Amino acid sequence: MSKALAEILAAAAHGKFPPPDGSTTVIGQPSVRDAGVMAFTAHSVVFTDEDPDWVRAELAATASDRLAAAMNPAFLSAMLARTGRSMHTIDLMTVAGALRGGPALELREIEDPEHPRVARALKFREGVRVWAADGGVLVLGRGVAGRWEAAIEVNEQARGRGLGVELAVAARHLVPDSVVWAQQSPGNARSVRTFQTAGFRPVGSEALFVAR
């Protein structure tokens, strides 16, 4: 499997991005599970085990500005049809550096593999750990190309008191790496604001192709 995507993500996490030259990089999948498209400033990355020549031909045939072709619905639809996969949405990719010490928020770890949040996370990540707070849940695990990813969930009755930000900050304390990633749907403005308040900075967008 290709390590190219892991290298691109590691560089982006530290502010070193692909050249903003309007081109698209086509690389192999980092795993059987992970395929999709990432877009950085004026540079896209398609990671798939499909024929690179086919991918480039589809990009060229897409009626779109070349800077946006890789995230154009027509190209994504062609990729999904070709791979037999599905996708949920185009997410905003954000990343934050790890913080020293333990989190200020009181958390208790959930080790039950049948817990709904644990079971769902295991479909997309390895090394999953889940913690519960009073009114919310934090998930950490290794996702695309082995990167450490965080996801949070806040109960409706607990909203409006900053718990989401506390959970996102806690992820920065608990991640066993120098950085932690998190993805948010751009339309979920509340989630976007939460992670940015917690110190996560936007670095690009991604569309992940999920095996059926």
Sine and cosine of phi, psi and omega as CSV:
sin_phi,cos_phi,sin_psi,cos_psi,sin_omega,cos_omega
0.00,0.00,0.49,-0.87,-0.07,-1.00
-0.97,0.26,0.67,-0.74,0.10,-0.99
-0.99,-0.14,0.04,1.00,-0.11,-0.99
-0.88,0.48,-0.67,0.75,-0.03,-1.00
-0.92,0.39,-0.64,0.77,0.03,-1.00
-0.86,0.51,-0.63,0.78,0.01,-1.00
-0.93,0.37,-0.64,0.77,0.03,-1.00
-0.90,0.44,-0.70,0.72,-0.02,-1.00
-0.92,0.39,-0.66,0.75,0.01,-1.00
-0.88,0.48,-0.66,0.75,0.03,-1.00
-0.92,0.39,-0.70,0.71,-0.02,-1.00
-0.89,0.46,-0.57,0.82,0.01,-1.00
-0.88,0.47,-0.41,0.91,0.00,-1.00
-0.94,-0.34,0.38,0.93,0.14,-0.99
0.99,0.10,0.23,0.97,0.02,-1.00
-0.93,-0.36,0.96,-0.28,-0.15,-0.99
-0.96,-0.27,0.32,-0.95,0.12,-0.99
-0.85,0.53,0.44,-0.90,-0.05,-1.00
-0.87,0.49,0.74,-0.68,0.00,-1.00
-0.98,0.18,0.90,0.43,-0.11,-0.99
-0.95,-0.33,0.16,0.99,0.02,-1.00
0.98,0.18,0.11,0.99,-0.06,-1.00
-1.00,-0.08,0.14,-0.99,0.06,-1.00
-0.82,-0.57,0.79,-0.62,0.07,-1.00
-1.00,-0.06,0.76,-0.65,0.04,-1.00
-0.91,-0.41,0.87,-0.50,-0.06,-1.00
-0.73,-0.68,0.22,-0.98,0.03,-1.00
-0.96,0.28,0.28,-0.96,0.02,-1.00
-0.94,0.34,0.59,-0.81,0.08,-1.00
-0.97,0.24,-0.28,0.96,0.03,-1.00
-0.31,-0.95,0.21,-0.98,0.06,-1.00
-0.88,0.48,-0.59,0.81,-0.06,-1.00
-0.94,0.33,-0.65,0.76,-0.24,-0.97
-0.99,-0.13,0.89,-0.45,0.14,-0.99
-0.60,-0.80,0.43,-0.90,0.02,-1.00
0.36,-0.93,-0.37,-0.93,-0.04,-1.00
-0.70,-0.71,0.66,-0.75,0.15,-0.99
-0.83,-0.55,0.61,-0.79,0.02,-1.00
-0.84,-0.54,0.82,-0.57,0.12,-0.99
-0.94,-0.34,-0.07,-1.00,0.00,-1.00
-0.88,0.47,0.91,-0.41,0.05,-1.00
0.81,0.59,0.53,0.85,0.07,-1.00
-0.33,-0.94,0.78,-0.62,0.02,-1.00
-0.91,-0.42,0.41,-0.91,0.03,-1.00
-0.78,-0.63,0.86,-0.52,0.09,-1.00
-0.96,-0.27,0.86,-0.51,0.02,-1.00
-0.91,-0.42,0.94,-0.34,-0.09,-1.00
-0.39,-0.92,0.41,-0.91,0.10,-1.00
-1.00,-0.07,0.12,0.99,0.11,-0.99
-0.95,0.32,0.27,-0.96,-0.03,-1.00
-0.86,0.50,0.87,-0.49,0.01,-1.00
-0.84,0.55,-0.57,0.82,0.01,-1.00
-0.91,0.42,-0.63,0.78,0.05,-1.00
-0.90,0.44,-0.69,0.73,0.00,-1.00
-0.86,0.51,-0.73,0.69,-0.03,-1.00
-0.93,0.38,-0.56,0.83,0.05,-1.00
-0.91,0.41,-0.65,0.76,0.04,-1.00
-0.91,0.41,-0.64,0.77,0.05,-1.00
-0.88,0.47,-0.69,0.72,-0.01,-1.00
-0.91,0.42,-0.51,0.86,-0.04,-1.00
-1.00,0.08,-0.14,0.99,-0.03,-1.00
-0.97,0.23,0.81,-0.59,-0.01,-1.00
-0.98,0.21,1.00,0.09,-0.08,-1.00
-0.33,-0.95,0.40,-0.92,0.22,-0.98
-0.83,0.56,0.67,-0.74,-0.10,-1.00
-0.89,0.46,-0.43,0.90,0.03,-1.00
-0.93,0.37,-0.40,0.91,-0.06,-1.00
-0.94,-0.35,-0.03,1.00,-0.14,-0.99
-0.85,0.53,-0.65,0.76,-0.08,-1.00
-0.93,0.37,-0.38,0.93,0.04,-1.00
-0.96,-0.28,0.14,0.99,0.03,-1.00
-0.94,0.34,0.68,-0.74,-0.01,-1.00
-0.82,0.57,-0.56,0.83,0.00,-1.00
-0.91,0.42,-0.69,0.72,0.02,-1.00
-0.92,0.38,-0.69,0.72,0.01,-1.00
-0.88,0.48,-0.64,0.77,0.03,-1.00
-0.90,0.44,-0.65,0.76,0.03,-1.00
-0.90,0.44,-0.64,0.77,0.03,-1.00
-0.91,0.42,-0.66,0.75,-0.01,-1.00
-0.91,0.41,-0.65,0.76,0.02,-1.00
-0.91,0.41,-0.65,0.76,-0.02,-1.00
-0.92,0.40,-0.66,0.75,-0.09,-1.00
-1.00,0.01,-0.26,0.96,-0.07,-1.00
0.94,0.33,0.39,0.92,-0.01,-1.00
-0.97,-0.25,0.03,-1.00,0.08,-1.00
-0.78,-0.63,0.15,-0.99,0.09,-1.00
-0.58,-0.81,0.38,-0.93,-0.02,-1.00
-1.00,-0.07,-0.83,0.55,-0.05,-1.00
-0.28,-0.96,0.10,-1.00,0.16,-0.99
-1.00,-0.07,0.86,-0.52,-0.08,-1.00
-0.97,-0.22,0.44,-0.90,0.21,-0.98
-0.99,0.15,0.78,-0.63,0.08,-1.00
-1.00,-0.05,0.78,-0.63,0.06,-1.00
-0.77,-0.64,0.39,-0.92,-0.03,-1.00
-0.55,-0.84,0.49,-0.87,0.02,-1.00
-0.57,-0.82,0.48,-0.88,0.04,-1.00
-0.97,0.24,0.45,-0.89,0.04,-1.00
-0.94,0.35,0.46,-0.89,0.04,-1.00
-0.91,-0.42,0.55,-0.84,-0.02,-1.00
-0.97,0.24,0.40,-0.92,0.08,-1.00
0.98,0.20,0.09,-1.00,0.02,-1.00
-0.99,0.12,0.33,-0.95,0.00,-1.00
-0.94,0.35,0.50,-0.87,0.04,-1.00
-0.96,0.27,-0.45,0.89,-0.03,-1.00
-0.96,0.26,0.70,-0.72,0.04,-1.00
-0.97,0.25,0.84,-0.54,-0.05,-1.00
-0.76,-0.65,0.47,-0.88,0.13,-0.99
-0.79,-0.62,0.75,-0.66,-0.07,-1.00
-0.98,0.21,0.65,-0.76,0.05,-1.00
-0.98,-0.20,0.88,-0.47,-0.05,-1.00
-0.94,-0.33,0.04,1.00,-0.01,-1.00
-0.97,0.25,0.92,-0.40,-0.03,-1.00
-0.92,0.40,-0.26,0.97,0.01,-1.00
-1.00,0.01,-0.13,0.99,0.03,-1.00
-0.87,0.49,0.70,-0.72,-0.08,-1.00
-0.79,0.61,-0.67,0.75,-0.02,-1.00
-0.94,0.35,-0.59,0.81,0.03,-1.00
-0.93,0.36,-0.74,0.67,-0.03,-1.00
-0.87,0.50,-0.67,0.74,0.01,-1.00
-0.92,0.39,-0.69,0.73,-0.03,-1.00
-0.89,0.46,-0.57,0.82,-0.03,-1.00
-0.92,0.40,-0.29,0.96,0.04,-1.00
-0.96,0.29,-0.40,0.92,-0.12,-0.99
-0.86,-0.52,-0.18,0.98,-0.11,-0.99
-0.62,-0.79,0.34,-0.94,0.16,-0.99
-0.93,-0.37,0.22,-0.97,0.04,-1.00
0.86,0.50,0.56,0.83,-0.13,-0.99
-0.95,0.33,0.71,-0.71,0.16,-0.99
-0.76,-0.65,0.62,-0.78,-0.06,-1.00
-0.75,-0.66,0.72,-0.69,0.05,-1.00
-0.84,-0.54,0.56,-0.83,0.06,-1.00
-0.93,-0.37,0.64,-0.77,0.15,-0.99
-0.88,-0.47,0.08,-1.00,0.05,-1.00
-0.94,0.33,1.00,-0.08,0.02,-1.00
0.97,-0.25,0.09,1.00,-0.02,-1.00
-0.31,-0.95,0.11,-0.99,-0.04,-1.00
-0.66,-0.75,0.61,-0.79,0.08,-1.00
-0.85,-0.53,0.74,-0.67,0.03,-1.00
-0.87,-0.49,0.72,-0.69,0.13,-0.99
-0.80,-0.60,0.64,-0.77,0.05,-1.00
-0.15,-0.99,0.23,-0.97,0.02,-1.00
-1.00,0.01,0.90,-0.44,-0.06,-1.00
-0.96,-0.28,-0.77,-0.64,-0.10,-1.00
-0.82,0.57,0.81,-0.59,0.03,-1.00
0.84,0.55,0.44,0.90,0.06,-1.00
0.99,0.16,0.09,1.00,-0.02,-1.00
-0.94,0.35,0.52,-0.85,0.08,-1.00
-0.99,0.16,0.82,-0.58,-0.06,-1.00
-0.86,-0.51,0.57,-0.82,0.05,-1.00
-0.89,-0.46,0.58,-0.82,0.13,-0.99
-0.64,-0.77,0.57,-0.82,-0.01,-1.00
-0.77,-0.64,0.36,-0.93,0.07,-1.00
-0.59,-0.80,0.77,-0.64,0.00,-1.00
-0.88,-0.48,0.79,-0.61,0.04,-1.00
-0.88,0.47,0.55,-0.83,-0.06,-1.00
-0.83,0.56,-0.65,0.76,-0.05,-1.00
-0.95,0.31,-0.22,0.98,-0.01,-1.00
-0.98,-0.20,0.04,1.00,-0.04,-1.00
-0.96,0.29,0.41,-0.91,0.10,-0.99
1.00,0.00,0.08,1.00,0.01,-1.00
-0.83,-0.55,0.29,0.96,0.11,-0.99
0.99,0.10,0.17,0.99,-0.04,-1.00
-0.90,0.44,-0.62,0.78,0.00,-1.00
-0.86,0.51,-0.69,0.72,0.03,-1.00
-0.90,0.44,-0.66,0.75,0.02,-1.00
-0.88,0.47,-0.65,0.76,0.03,-1.00
-0.91,0.41,-0.68,0.74,0.01,-1.00
-0.91,0.42,-0.63,0.77,0.06,-1.00
-0.92,0.40,-0.62,0.78,0.02,-1.00
-0.86,0.51,-0.60,0.80,0.03,-1.00
-0.86,0.51,-0.59,0.81,0.01,-1.00
-0.93,0.36,-0.47,0.88,0.06,-1.00
-0.98,0.17,-0.53,0.85,-0.14,-0.99
-1.00,-0.06,-0.30,0.95,-0.07,-1.00
-0.91,0.42,0.75,-0.66,0.01,-1.00
-1.00,0.04,0.75,0.67,-0.04,-1.00
-0.42,-0.91,0.04,-1.00,-0.01,-1.00
-0.99,0.16,-0.32,0.95,0.01,-1.00
-0.63,-0.77,0.30,-0.95,0.11,-0.99
-0.69,-0.73,0.67,-0.74,-0.02,-1.00
-0.98,-0.20,0.40,-0.92,0.13,-0.99
-0.48,-0.88,0.61,-0.79,0.00,-1.00
-0.90,-0.43,0.64,-0.77,0.06,-1.00
-0.70,-0.71,0.62,-0.78,0.16,-0.99
-0.92,0.39,0.78,-0.63,-0.02,-1.00
-0.83,0.56,-0.50,0.87,0.02,-1.00
-0.95,0.31,-0.32,0.95,0.04,-1.00
-1.00,0.05,0.96,0.29,-0.11,-0.99
-0.86,0.51,-0.55,0.84,0.01,-1.00
-0.89,0.46,-0.68,0.73,0.03,-1.00
-0.92,0.38,-0.66,0.75,0.04,-1.00
-0.85,0.52,-0.73,0.68,0.00,-1.00
-0.89,0.45,-0.63,0.78,-0.02,-1.00
-0.87,0.50,-0.78,0.63,-0.05,-1.00
-0.94,0.35,-0.58,0.81,0.02,-1.00
-0.94,0.35,-0.58,0.82,0.09,-1.00
-0.89,0.45,-0.53,0.85,0.00,-1.00
-0.99,0.14,0.04,1.00,0.08,-1.00
0.98,-0.18,0.13,0.99,0.06,-1.00
-0.99,0.14,0.73,-0.69,-0.03,-1.00
-0.93,-0.37,0.60,-0.80,0.00,-1.00
-0.96,0.28,0.67,-0.74,0.02,-1.00
-0.80,-0.60,-0.20,0.98,-0.01,-1.00
0.22,-0.98,-0.25,-0.97,0.04,-1.00
-0.75,-0.66,0.31,-0.95,0.00,-1.00
-0.53,-0.85,0.53,-0.85,0.15,-0.99
-0.82,-0.58,0.91,-0.41,-0.03,-1.00
-0.99,-0.14,0.70,-0.72,0.00,-1.00
-0.99,-0.12,0.89,-0.45,-0.11,-0.99
-0.99,-0.11,0.78,-0.62,0.03,-1.00
-0.93,0.37,0.70,-0.71,-0.02,-1.00
-0.99,0.15,0.00,0.00,0.00,0.00
